[in-house]
Amino acid sequence: MFEITSPRPYQVFQRNDDYVGDIQVTGTAEGAKKVEFRLTDGTWQTADVVDGRFSATIADVPVGGPYAVEVREKGAKTVLKVDNILVGDLWILAGQSNMDGCGKLINLEPPHRMVHAFYYNETWGTAKDPLCRVMDSIDPVHWGGVEDLAEIEKARQWDHNFREIGASLGVRFGKDLHKATGVPVGLLVCPHGGTSLEQWSPKHKKLGGKSLYGSMLRRINECGGKVAGCLWYQGESDAVGPTQGKQYRKDFRFLIESMRADLGNPDIPFIYVQLGPFFSDDTLYRDGWNRVQNTQLEFEKEMPNLAMVPAIDSTISDIIHADAVSLRRIGARMALMARKLRFGEDIPFGPRPVEFTFTEKTRTTIKVKYAEVHGKLTSVSGVRGFLVEKDGAPQVIKQCVVDPKDGCSVLITMAEPVSKGSSLWYGRGLNPIVSLKDAAGFPAPVFGPVKL
Protein backbone atom coordinates (compact mmCIF):
# COMPACT_ATOMS: atom_id res chain seq x y z
CA MET A 1 0.00 0.00 0.00
CA PHE A 2 1.21 3.49 -0.90
CA GLU A 3 -0.63 6.43 0.69
CA ILE A 4 -0.13 9.83 2.32
CA THR A 5 -1.48 10.32 5.84
CA SER A 6 -0.13 13.88 6.25
CA PRO A 7 -0.72 16.45 4.97
CA ARG A 8 -4.44 16.17 4.34
CA PRO A 9 -6.28 18.08 1.62
CA TYR A 10 -7.12 21.63 2.80
CA GLN A 11 -5.04 21.27 5.98
CA VAL A 12 -3.68 24.43 7.63
CA PHE A 13 -0.26 24.22 9.30
CA GLN A 14 0.54 26.60 12.15
CA ARG A 15 3.12 29.26 11.34
CA ASN A 16 5.75 30.52 13.77
CA ASP A 17 6.65 34.11 14.62
CA ASP A 18 8.94 34.26 11.57
CA TYR A 19 5.89 33.66 9.34
CA VAL A 20 6.99 30.22 8.20
CA GLY A 21 5.72 26.76 9.10
CA ASP A 22 6.71 23.12 8.79
CA ILE A 23 4.60 20.72 6.74
CA GLN A 24 4.74 17.17 8.09
CA VAL A 25 4.83 14.50 5.37
CA THR A 26 3.96 10.98 6.54
CA GLY A 27 2.46 7.87 5.06
CA THR A 28 2.93 4.22 4.08
CA ALA A 29 4.96 2.74 1.25
CA GLU A 30 5.03 -1.02 1.71
CA GLY A 31 7.86 -2.72 -0.12
CA ALA A 32 9.77 0.50 -0.80
CA LYS A 33 13.08 1.53 0.72
CA LYS A 34 12.86 5.25 0.05
CA VAL A 35 10.34 7.85 -1.04
CA GLU A 36 10.75 11.28 -2.57
CA PHE A 37 8.64 14.29 -1.65
CA ARG A 38 8.37 17.98 -2.51
CA LEU A 39 6.16 20.99 -2.76
CA THR A 40 4.89 21.01 -6.36
CA ASP A 41 7.57 22.39 -8.70
CA GLY A 42 10.07 22.31 -5.86
CA THR A 43 13.16 20.16 -5.39
CA TRP A 44 12.64 16.48 -4.63
CA GLN A 45 13.85 15.39 -1.18
CA THR A 46 14.37 11.83 0.03
CA ALA A 47 13.06 10.02 3.11
CA ASP A 48 13.72 6.48 4.32
CA VAL A 49 10.92 3.95 4.62
CA VAL A 50 11.06 2.05 7.92
CA ASP A 51 8.70 -0.90 8.47
CA GLY A 52 6.58 0.31 5.60
CA ARG A 53 6.21 3.87 6.87
CA PHE A 54 7.89 7.18 6.10
CA SER A 55 8.05 10.48 7.97
CA ALA A 56 9.65 13.75 6.89
CA THR A 57 9.31 17.52 7.12
CA ILE A 58 9.20 20.28 4.55
CA ALA A 59 10.64 23.05 6.70
CA ASP A 60 10.16 26.81 6.67
CA VAL A 61 7.31 27.03 4.21
CA PRO A 62 6.23 30.71 3.93
CA VAL A 63 2.83 31.79 5.20
CA GLY A 64 0.28 31.48 2.43
CA GLY A 65 -0.70 28.95 -0.18
CA PRO A 66 -2.51 27.04 -1.44
CA TYR A 67 0.39 24.63 -1.67
CA ALA A 68 0.47 21.08 -3.00
CA VAL A 69 2.68 18.23 -1.75
CA GLU A 70 3.79 15.40 -4.02
CA VAL A 71 5.17 12.03 -2.92
CA ARG A 72 6.46 9.09 -4.95
CA GLU A 73 8.47 5.95 -4.43
CA LYS A 74 12.04 6.83 -5.33
CA GLY A 75 12.47 6.67 -9.07
CA ALA A 76 8.82 5.79 -9.75
CA LYS A 77 6.54 7.60 -12.21
CA THR A 78 3.41 7.33 -10.07
CA VAL A 79 3.00 10.44 -7.91
CA LEU A 80 0.52 11.00 -5.06
CA LYS A 81 -0.57 14.59 -4.63
CA VAL A 82 -2.32 16.51 -1.85
CA ASP A 83 -3.75 19.94 -2.77
CA ASN A 84 -4.98 23.12 -1.08
CA ILE A 85 -2.56 23.17 1.85
CA LEU A 86 -2.13 26.45 3.74
CA VAL A 87 0.39 27.80 6.24
CA GLY A 88 -1.23 30.25 8.64
CA ASP A 89 -2.88 30.51 12.05
CA LEU A 90 -5.06 27.88 13.74
CA TRP A 91 -7.82 29.11 16.04
CA ILE A 92 -9.81 26.87 18.40
CA LEU A 93 -13.58 27.40 18.36
CA ALA A 94 -14.93 26.22 21.73
CA GLY A 95 -17.81 26.74 24.12
CA GLN A 96 -21.50 25.97 23.75
CA SER A 97 -24.33 26.51 21.28
CA ASN A 98 -23.73 30.16 20.41
CA MET A 99 -20.26 29.07 19.25
CA ASP A 100 -21.80 26.11 17.40
CA GLY A 101 -23.84 28.69 15.52
CA CYS A 102 -27.64 28.70 15.65
CA GLY A 103 -28.50 31.26 13.00
CA LYS A 104 -30.77 30.12 10.16
CA LEU A 105 -28.99 28.60 7.17
CA ILE A 106 -29.99 31.37 4.76
CA ASN A 107 -27.96 34.27 3.35
CA LEU A 108 -24.82 32.73 4.82
CA GLU A 109 -21.39 34.32 5.02
CA PRO A 110 -19.71 33.21 1.76
CA PRO A 111 -16.68 30.93 2.20
CA HIS A 112 -13.15 31.98 1.30
CA ARG A 113 -10.35 29.84 -0.14
CA MET A 114 -7.89 31.02 2.55
CA VAL A 115 -10.14 30.11 5.49
CA HIS A 116 -10.36 26.38 6.18
CA ALA A 117 -11.89 24.29 8.96
CA PHE A 118 -11.12 21.00 10.68
CA TYR A 119 -14.59 19.52 10.96
CA TYR A 120 -15.93 17.03 13.47
CA ASN A 121 -15.67 14.22 10.91
CA GLU A 122 -11.85 14.56 11.09
CA THR A 123 -11.56 16.10 7.61
CA TRP A 124 -10.33 19.50 6.49
CA GLY A 125 -12.20 21.66 4.03
CA THR A 126 -13.05 25.22 3.10
CA ALA A 127 -14.83 26.72 6.11
CA LYS A 128 -18.54 27.03 5.48
CA ASP A 129 -21.64 26.85 7.63
CA PRO A 130 -22.73 24.78 9.37
CA LEU A 131 -19.27 24.36 10.86
CA CYS A 132 -20.41 22.28 13.80
CA ARG A 133 -22.03 18.85 13.42
CA VAL A 134 -21.35 17.16 16.75
CA MET A 135 -22.77 13.78 15.72
CA ASP A 136 -20.04 13.52 13.07
CA SER A 137 -17.44 13.33 15.84
CA ILE A 138 -15.54 10.12 16.58
CA ASP A 139 -15.46 11.13 20.27
CA PRO A 140 -18.30 9.68 22.42
CA VAL A 141 -18.63 12.88 24.48
CA HIS A 142 -20.48 14.41 21.54
CA TRP A 143 -23.04 11.61 21.07
CA GLY A 144 -25.40 12.69 23.82
CA GLY A 145 -25.16 9.37 25.68
CA VAL A 146 -26.13 7.30 22.63
CA GLU A 147 -24.02 4.15 22.33
CA ASP A 148 -25.74 2.24 19.54
CA LEU A 149 -23.71 2.89 16.38
CA ALA A 150 -26.76 2.47 14.16
CA GLU A 151 -28.61 5.15 16.10
CA ILE A 152 -25.59 7.43 15.92
CA GLU A 153 -25.41 7.01 12.14
CA LYS A 154 -29.15 7.67 11.87
CA ALA A 155 -28.71 10.91 13.83
CA ARG A 156 -25.82 11.92 11.58
CA GLN A 157 -27.88 11.38 8.45
CA TRP A 158 -30.82 13.34 9.85
CA ASP A 159 -28.52 16.22 10.72
CA HIS A 160 -27.07 16.34 7.21
CA ASN A 161 -30.44 16.03 5.52
CA PHE A 162 -32.70 18.25 7.61
CA ARG A 163 -30.57 20.79 9.50
CA GLU A 164 -32.11 24.29 9.35
CA ILE A 165 -29.76 26.22 11.65
CA GLY A 166 -26.00 26.51 11.86
CA ALA A 167 -24.90 29.98 10.76
CA SER A 168 -21.94 30.87 12.99
CA LEU A 169 -19.30 33.48 13.72
CA GLY A 170 -16.30 31.46 12.51
CA VAL A 171 -16.32 32.12 8.77
CA ARG A 172 -16.63 35.89 9.20
CA PHE A 173 -13.89 35.85 11.85
CA GLY A 174 -11.52 34.01 9.53
CA LYS A 175 -12.26 36.17 6.51
CA ASP A 176 -11.83 39.46 8.35
CA LEU A 177 -8.61 38.30 10.00
CA HIS A 178 -7.13 37.08 6.72
CA LYS A 179 -8.15 40.25 4.89
CA ALA A 180 -6.41 42.43 7.48
CA THR A 181 -3.25 40.36 7.94
CA GLY A 182 -2.77 38.25 4.82
CA VAL A 183 -2.39 35.17 7.04
CA PRO A 184 -4.58 32.15 6.17
CA VAL A 185 -6.84 30.88 8.94
CA GLY A 186 -7.69 27.37 10.10
CA LEU A 187 -10.70 26.88 12.39
CA LEU A 188 -10.54 23.89 14.77
CA VAL A 189 -14.19 23.09 15.51
CA CYS A 190 -14.61 21.99 19.15
CA PRO A 191 -17.82 23.43 20.73
CA HIS A 192 -20.85 21.55 22.05
CA GLY A 193 -24.22 23.12 22.84
CA GLY A 194 -25.70 23.18 26.32
CA THR A 195 -22.42 22.60 28.14
CA SER A 196 -21.13 24.10 31.39
CA LEU A 197 -17.61 24.89 32.56
CA GLU A 198 -17.83 21.81 34.77
CA GLN A 199 -18.32 19.70 31.65
CA TRP A 200 -15.39 21.51 30.01
CA SER A 201 -13.18 21.08 33.08
CA PRO A 202 -9.57 20.02 32.38
CA LYS A 203 -9.84 17.63 35.33
CA HIS A 204 -11.69 15.29 32.94
CA LYS A 205 -8.97 15.24 30.27
CA LYS A 206 -7.82 11.77 31.33
CA LEU A 207 -11.09 10.52 29.85
CA GLY A 208 -9.85 11.52 26.41
CA GLY A 209 -12.65 11.54 23.85
CA LYS A 210 -15.23 10.93 26.57
CA SER A 211 -14.63 14.49 27.83
CA LEU A 212 -14.97 17.83 26.08
CA TYR A 213 -11.53 19.01 27.12
CA GLY A 214 -9.92 15.69 26.19
CA SER A 215 -11.63 15.69 22.80
CA MET A 216 -10.42 19.23 22.16
CA LEU A 217 -6.81 18.35 23.03
CA ARG A 218 -6.93 15.27 20.80
CA ARG A 219 -8.15 17.33 17.86
CA ILE A 220 -5.48 19.98 18.42
CA ASN A 221 -2.82 17.25 18.43
CA GLU A 222 -4.29 15.81 15.22
CA CYS A 223 -3.58 19.21 13.66
CA GLY A 224 0.02 19.47 14.83
CA GLY A 225 -0.36 20.42 18.50
CA LYS A 226 0.12 24.17 18.07
CA VAL A 227 -2.45 26.95 17.73
CA ALA A 228 -2.54 30.73 17.43
CA GLY A 229 -5.34 31.19 19.96
CA CYS A 230 -8.78 30.26 21.22
CA LEU A 231 -12.23 31.75 20.57
CA TRP A 232 -14.69 31.02 23.39
CA TYR A 233 -18.45 31.63 23.60
CA GLN A 234 -20.00 30.03 26.68
CA GLY A 235 -21.57 30.78 30.04
CA GLU A 236 -25.30 30.41 29.46
CA SER A 237 -25.43 27.01 31.16
CA ASP A 238 -23.51 28.29 34.19
CA ALA A 239 -25.68 31.40 34.51
CA VAL A 240 -28.94 29.45 34.69
CA GLY A 241 -27.51 26.40 36.47
CA PRO A 242 -27.62 25.53 40.18
CA THR A 243 -24.71 27.82 41.16
CA GLN A 244 -26.03 30.77 39.11
CA GLY A 245 -22.51 31.61 37.97
CA LYS A 246 -20.91 31.76 41.43
CA GLN A 247 -18.14 29.33 40.36
CA TYR A 248 -17.60 30.91 36.95
CA ARG A 249 -14.49 32.95 37.76
CA LYS A 250 -12.68 30.02 39.40
CA ASP A 251 -13.63 27.51 36.71
CA PHE A 252 -12.84 29.91 33.85
CA ARG A 253 -9.37 30.59 35.23
CA PHE A 254 -8.71 26.86 35.59
CA LEU A 255 -9.73 26.27 31.98
CA ILE A 256 -7.50 28.97 30.53
CA GLU A 257 -4.49 28.16 32.71
CA SER A 258 -4.79 24.45 31.90
CA MET A 259 -5.19 25.01 28.18
CA ARG A 260 -2.12 27.24 28.05
CA ALA A 261 -0.11 24.74 30.10
CA ASP A 262 -1.21 21.74 28.05
CA LEU A 263 -0.32 23.54 24.81
CA GLY A 264 3.02 24.71 26.18
CA ASN A 265 2.35 28.41 25.64
CA PRO A 266 1.46 30.68 28.61
CA ASP A 267 0.53 33.57 26.32
CA ILE A 268 -1.94 32.01 23.91
CA PRO A 269 -4.57 34.65 23.07
CA PHE A 270 -7.97 33.84 24.52
CA ILE A 271 -10.87 35.84 23.08
CA TYR A 272 -14.31 35.34 24.56
CA VAL A 273 -17.84 36.72 24.30
CA GLN A 274 -19.82 38.33 27.10
CA LEU A 275 -23.32 36.86 27.27
CA GLY A 276 -25.97 38.63 25.24
CA PRO A 277 -29.75 38.86 25.69
CA PHE A 278 -31.99 36.03 26.86
CA PHE A 279 -35.80 36.00 26.55
CA SER A 280 -36.79 34.14 29.71
CA ASP A 281 -38.01 34.54 33.28
CA ASP A 282 -36.24 37.65 34.52
CA THR A 283 -36.95 36.98 38.19
CA LEU A 284 -35.66 33.42 37.99
CA TYR A 285 -32.43 33.82 36.00
CA ARG A 286 -31.54 37.51 36.19
CA ASP A 287 -29.01 37.37 39.03
CA GLY A 288 -27.05 34.46 37.61
CA TRP A 289 -27.04 35.93 34.09
CA ASN A 290 -25.78 39.33 35.26
CA ARG A 291 -23.28 37.68 37.59
CA VAL A 292 -21.65 35.78 34.72
CA GLN A 293 -21.68 38.88 32.50
CA ASN A 294 -19.98 40.98 35.20
CA THR A 295 -17.43 38.22 35.87
CA GLN A 296 -16.63 38.07 32.17
CA LEU A 297 -16.04 41.83 32.14
CA GLU A 298 -13.86 41.86 35.24
CA PHE A 299 -11.91 38.77 34.25
CA GLU A 300 -10.39 40.50 31.23
CA LYS A 301 -8.01 42.31 33.63
CA GLU A 302 -7.09 39.25 35.68
CA MET A 303 -4.94 37.32 33.18
CA PRO A 304 -2.65 38.35 30.32
CA ASN A 305 -3.61 38.22 26.66
CA LEU A 306 -7.37 38.10 27.15
CA ALA A 307 -10.01 40.06 25.29
CA MET A 308 -13.76 40.14 25.81
CA VAL A 309 -16.29 40.95 23.08
CA PRO A 310 -19.72 42.24 24.21
CA ALA A 311 -22.84 40.80 22.57
CA ILE A 312 -25.58 42.67 24.42
CA ASP A 313 -26.66 44.40 21.18
CA SER A 314 -27.41 41.06 19.50
CA THR A 315 -30.71 40.19 17.94
CA ILE A 316 -31.62 36.57 18.51
CA SER A 317 -33.07 33.69 16.50
CA ASP A 318 -34.93 32.13 19.45
CA ILE A 319 -35.00 32.80 23.19
CA ILE A 320 -31.22 32.49 23.73
CA HIS A 321 -29.25 32.17 20.47
CA ALA A 322 -27.78 35.05 18.50
CA ASP A 323 -29.02 35.18 14.92
CA ALA A 324 -26.82 34.99 11.83
CA VAL A 325 -26.44 38.75 11.43
CA SER A 326 -25.36 39.20 15.04
CA LEU A 327 -22.96 36.26 14.90
CA ARG A 328 -21.24 37.73 11.85
CA ARG A 329 -20.87 40.99 13.76
CA ILE A 330 -19.44 39.17 16.78
CA GLY A 331 -17.03 37.31 14.50
CA ALA A 332 -15.82 40.62 13.08
CA ARG A 333 -15.26 41.99 16.58
CA MET A 334 -13.31 38.88 17.57
CA ALA A 335 -11.15 39.32 14.46
CA LEU A 336 -10.27 42.83 15.64
CA MET A 337 -9.30 41.45 19.03
CA ALA A 338 -7.21 38.76 17.34
CA ARG A 339 -5.36 41.47 15.47
CA LYS A 340 -4.74 43.19 18.80
CA LEU A 341 -3.60 40.14 20.78
CA ARG A 342 -1.97 38.02 18.08
CA PHE A 343 -0.55 40.70 15.79
CA GLY A 344 0.05 43.49 18.30
CA GLU A 345 -2.04 46.11 16.50
CA ASP A 346 -2.98 49.21 18.50
CA ILE A 347 -6.73 48.58 18.56
CA PRO A 348 -8.91 49.61 21.54
CA PHE A 349 -10.82 46.85 23.34
CA GLY A 350 -14.04 48.86 23.06
CA PRO A 351 -15.77 50.80 25.87
CA ARG A 352 -14.74 49.66 29.35
CA PRO A 353 -16.10 51.39 32.49
CA VAL A 354 -13.16 52.44 34.63
CA GLU A 355 -14.32 55.17 37.02
CA PHE A 356 -17.54 56.01 38.87
CA THR A 357 -17.74 59.40 40.59
CA PHE A 358 -20.21 62.09 41.61
CA THR A 359 -19.78 65.49 40.01
CA GLU A 360 -20.91 67.34 43.11
CA LYS A 361 -21.30 66.86 46.86
CA THR A 362 -25.08 66.55 46.60
CA ARG A 363 -24.63 63.13 44.93
CA THR A 364 -27.20 63.84 42.22
CA THR A 365 -25.08 63.39 39.09
CA ILE A 366 -23.04 60.23 38.51
CA LYS A 367 -20.17 60.28 36.03
CA VAL A 368 -19.22 56.96 34.47
CA LYS A 369 -15.89 57.23 32.67
CA TYR A 370 -15.01 54.77 29.90
CA ALA A 371 -11.59 53.80 28.54
CA GLU A 372 -10.61 51.90 25.36
CA VAL A 373 -13.24 53.76 23.32
CA HIS A 374 -13.03 53.80 19.52
CA GLY A 375 -13.39 57.53 18.90
CA LYS A 376 -16.27 58.73 21.07
CA LEU A 377 -19.34 57.26 22.71
CA THR A 378 -22.63 57.59 20.88
CA SER A 379 -26.27 56.76 21.38
CA VAL A 380 -28.76 57.36 18.59
CA SER A 381 -31.92 57.45 20.70
CA GLY A 382 -30.44 58.76 23.94
CA VAL A 383 -28.41 56.83 26.50
CA ARG A 384 -30.49 53.96 27.85
CA GLY A 385 -29.57 50.99 29.99
CA PHE A 386 -28.35 52.45 33.28
CA LEU A 387 -30.11 51.62 36.54
CA VAL A 388 -29.59 52.98 40.06
CA GLU A 389 -31.29 51.04 42.83
CA LYS A 390 -31.39 51.04 46.61
CA ASP A 391 -32.43 47.87 48.43
CA GLY A 392 -33.80 46.53 45.15
CA ALA A 393 -35.94 49.62 44.44
CA PRO A 394 -35.14 51.59 41.23
CA GLN A 395 -34.30 55.26 41.70
CA VAL A 396 -35.60 57.86 39.24
CA ILE A 397 -33.13 59.00 36.55
CA LYS A 398 -33.95 62.45 35.16
CA GLN A 399 -31.39 62.49 32.38
CA CYS A 400 -28.62 60.32 30.97
CA VAL A 401 -26.26 61.72 28.32
CA VAL A 402 -22.78 61.35 26.88
CA ASP A 403 -20.55 64.00 28.43
CA PRO A 404 -19.96 66.54 25.62
CA LYS A 405 -16.65 67.61 27.18
CA ASP A 406 -14.79 64.36 26.58
CA GLY A 407 -17.12 62.08 24.63
CA CYS A 408 -15.93 59.13 26.71
CA SER A 409 -18.07 59.53 29.82
CA VAL A 410 -21.76 59.28 30.66
CA LEU A 411 -23.52 61.73 32.99
CA ILE A 412 -26.48 60.29 34.93
CA THR A 413 -28.60 62.95 36.61
CA MET A 414 -30.88 61.68 39.37
CA ALA A 415 -34.20 63.09 40.59
CA GLU A 416 -33.02 62.71 44.19
CA PRO A 417 -29.59 62.48 45.85
CA VAL A 418 -28.18 58.95 45.69
CA SER A 419 -28.05 57.23 49.07
CA LYS A 420 -24.80 55.61 50.13
CA GLY A 421 -24.84 51.88 49.44
CA SER A 422 -26.97 52.23 46.31
CA SER A 423 -26.04 50.09 43.31
CA LEU A 424 -25.32 51.13 39.73
CA TRP A 425 -25.93 48.76 36.83
CA TYR A 426 -25.73 48.83 33.08
CA GLY A 427 -27.78 46.24 31.22
CA ARG A 428 -29.52 44.87 34.30
CA GLY A 429 -31.73 41.88 33.55
CA LEU A 430 -31.91 39.30 30.79
CA ASN A 431 -33.07 41.41 27.85
CA PRO A 432 -32.25 45.01 28.74
CA ILE A 433 -32.85 48.02 26.56
CA VAL A 434 -29.33 49.39 25.99
CA SER A 435 -28.05 51.91 23.49
CA LEU A 436 -24.49 53.00 24.33
CA LYS A 437 -21.83 52.27 21.70
CA ASP A 438 -18.63 53.78 20.39
CA ALA A 439 -17.78 55.06 16.92
CA ALA A 440 -16.77 51.56 15.74
CA GLY A 441 -20.10 50.09 16.87
CA PHE A 442 -18.67 48.28 19.89
CA PRO A 443 -21.41 48.25 22.58
CA ALA A 444 -20.73 49.21 26.17
CA PRO A 445 -20.60 45.93 28.13
CA VAL A 446 -23.02 44.90 30.85
CA PHE A 447 -21.73 45.62 34.35
CA GLY A 448 -22.91 45.73 37.94
CA PRO A 449 -23.52 46.04 40.72
CA VAL A 450 -21.17 48.94 41.44
CA LYS A 451 -21.65 50.29 44.97
CA LEU A 452 -22.03 54.05 45.15
PyMOL commands that set and color helices and strands:
alter all, ss='L'
color gray80, all
select helices_A, chain A and resi 97-100+134-136+140-142+149-162+170-181+202-210+212-222+236-240+248-262+282-299+324-343
alter helices_A, ss='H'
color red, helices_A
select strands_A, chain A and resi 2-6+12-14+20-29+34-39+45-50+53-62+64-73+80-95+103-104+115-118+124-126+165-167+185-189+229-233+270-273+306-309+352-358+365-371+377-378+386-390+393-394+397-402+409-414+423-426+437-438+447-451
alter strands_A, ss='S'
color yellow, strands_A
deselect
rebuild
show_as cartoon
